Amino acid sequence: MRDKIKQQLDEINLKDLSIILQTPEGRRFFSWLLESCGRDTQDFKGNSRDVFLAGMRNVAIMLITAAKALGLSGLDRIHKAEKEYVALQMEIAEEIKNGEKE
């Protein structure tokens, strides 16, 4: 019974993720979540903080894996999310830079 429930929840979660990644807000949040979970960090020294960070990174990897399970549309949405998030960061940096000049 538990396995059947988990299987149905997994299917529902994939559908939900697909919907989330269709909106700019959802993609922005997805990208922020991946960054906050340390998707791109690997500087582990073996202390307790590193164990926590490894767990956070695992969440990011789990989300990426789930998005990839959506097939090519999932990959396209991941890439779109990343591009939009980098563009947003650049826009914010430019606004800060322009504000400092004034």
N, C-alpha and C positions, 0 to 999 in steps of 0.2 A: 504494500500500500504506500509506504513512504517513498519508494522509488518511483512509483507512478505519479505521485504528487510532485516530486522534484522534477520529473520529466515534463509535466505540464507547465510547471512554473518556469522552467528553462525556456520553453517555447514562447510563453507569454512575455518573458523578459526580453527575448530576442525581438519580438514584435515591438515592444515598447522602445527598445534601443533604436530600432529602425526609424520609428516616429521621431524620437528625440533628435537623431542625426539629420533629420530633414529640415530642421529650423536653424536659422543662424544662432539663436540663443542656445539651443541645445548643443550645437557644435562648439560654440564658445565655452560652454560649461564643461563639455567633454574634454576639450583641450586643456582647460584650467585644471580639471581633475587629474589628468595624466601628468601635467607638470607638477602639481602639488604632491602627487604620489611618488615623484622622483623617477619617472620613467627613464630618464637619460643619465641617471647617476649610477656609478659602480665603484665608488671609492670606499670599499669596506675594509675595516681594520680588525674586525672580530669582537668589538665591544658590544655592550647591550644596546646602545643607540643604533649601531649598525644592524642588529637583529630587527629592531623596530623598523628602520628604513627599508630593510629587505622585504619586510611584510608589506609596507606601503607600496614598494615597487611591484610586488606581486599583484596587488590590486590593479595597478595600471596595466600590467601585462594581461591580466584576466579581462579587463575591459577591451583592450585591443583585440584579443583573441575572439571575444564575443562579437565585436564589430566585423571582424574578418569572416566570421561564420555567416554573415549576411551575403557573402559572395562578393562579386565585383562591385556591386553598389555599396557595400560596406567599406571596401577599400577606397572607393571614390570619395565617400563621405569622410573617412579618416583624413585623406589628403586634403580635401576641401577645408575641413576643420583646422588642420595645421596651418594651411596657407592663410586662412582668415585670421587665425590667432596671431600669427607673426605680423600680418598687416596691421592688426589692431595695436600690437605692441609698438610697432614703428610709428603709427599715428599718434599714440600717446606720448612717445618719446619726442616726436616733433613738436607737439603742443607744449610740452614742458620746456623744450629748448627755446621755442619762440616766446614763451612766457618769461623766461629768464632774461631775454634780450630787452624786454620792455622795462 
